[in-house]
């Protein structure tokens, strides 16, 4: 019962955050998602390059 309530609560919280994101950013939300994806890809690229340099 406790797990079901926690899962339901987590779903509601995620839905509210998603609604707020799209409500307040509107069409700019796609630009924000693209920028976040680009930053994450650059960070992962640096991490992988460092791993390749290690012997």
Beta strands, then each sheet from edge to edge (+ up, - down):
end
